Amino acid sequence: MSITPASTTHSSSNGTAEAILLELVDEKGVTIGTAEKLAAHQSPGQLHRAFSVFLFDKHGRLLLQQRALGKYHSPGVWSNTCCGHPYPGEAPLAAAARRTHEELGVSPSLLAEAGTVRYNHPDPASGLVEQEYNHLFVGLVQATAAPDPEEVAATAFVTPAELAERHARDTFSTWFMTVLDAARPAIRELTGDSAGW
């Protein structure tokens, strides 16, 4: 569920590039070490901490994003609002808020924890493996998204029926249905019965 730029480095405070490290965890989500981002996703994959965000507008529609075509992992596929990995030692909630703003140019007006889910999803297109302990978040967005084109190719707000149509027609991330289904109880609590989630 890689959501940092297509490279696996970021700039440090002194302007040099350094490898992006992920938190490795055990089956209970306890941190046991770190690994370089790409290495953690190479088969068979190393279990690491991740997050997934589902933001909704005032009408109860889910904000989807299409991943930028330049991403090294799952380029061009549709997925939930935002997903990624906390830096080692970074709280998942803080990472979720940070990356939502970095990718989409918006800050949630509400962001709440919605549980965790653990999964192992190989990506047949890239050969990379999503072996993740994923923290789920649901929330509301009021501002208009201004996506970073290096991260996001397109966005769309969808109702449950529109999502079903799009999911049947377009390619989605391998993890999308797993995280959506795990977050549904919190989504229903957030959006109410009338939204249909």
Disulfide bonds with the S-S distance in Angstrom:
none
